[in-house]
Amino acid sequence: MVSREGIIAVYMTASRRHGTIYTGVTSTLHKRAWEHREGVIPGFTKRYGCKLLVWFEVHESIIQARQRERSIKRWPRQWKINLIERDNPQWDDLYPNLRA
């Protein structure tokens, strides 16, 4: 869903294929993915180089997206890998295909 600010989504970034994975939620997917790529915000993704947007799921509301994010964060690592590889088997960076 597109809010006034952008796309509401749960997303995963990675340092490389089968590398470090970060799960997050945002109401501005394009902007947030750019922030991860450029390392402009200090924290986990900058420290571990999670710059590749490898998976995202669009939601109707930020409340739904936050609930899904909390659920995914509790999953075992292999389940997250399976989710990524179901839609993106090569772990391609999806950022270039996002529309601003």
Secondary structure, DSSP 8 states (H G I E B T S, - for coil): -B-SSSB-EEEEEESSTTS-EEEEEES-HHHHHHHHHHT-S-SHHHHHT--EEEEEEE-SSHHHHHHHHHHHHHS-HHHHHHHHHHH-TT----GGG---
